[in-house]
Amino acid sequence: MALKDLTCKAGDSKDYLCTFTDSAGNVINITGWTVYFTVKGSTVLISSDVSVHTDPTHGITTVSLAAVQTQIAAGMYDYEIRAKTNDVPAKVMTILTAKFTVSLPLRAVA
């Protein structure tokens, strides 16, 4: 998975498609894994755990954020994606960290 800064408008629903690959670019089977998406300022602002994946045998999952989750103050925050494998014992690894920028929409929608 390549380093990628993310952006969204406050209050928008967002889906982020993630593909897990090894250093050679081969897809990683993520069947049975749990993927953790976290956005943090001084505290955790957004948290989403994914255990049902879009196409796990091809390393694809989708992190879906509801509008209420992205209703945070405009600004630039840190985010990370971590994964826990189904190995025994399970391996936990940080997949990537980057920036998550939230901007205000031009018009509020009720």
Sequence and secondary structure as in RCSB ss.txt:
>XXXX:A:sequence
MALKDLTCKAGDSKDYLCTFTDSAGNVINITGWTVYFTVKGSTVLISSDVSVHTDPTHGITTVSLAAVQTQIAAG
MYDYEIRAKTNDVPAKVMTILTAKFTVSLPLRAVA
>XXXX:A:secstr
     EEEETT  EEEEEE B TTS B   TT EEEEEEESSSEEEEEEE S SBGGGTEEEEEE TTTT S SE
EEEEEEEEE SSSS  EEEEEEEEEEEE  SS   
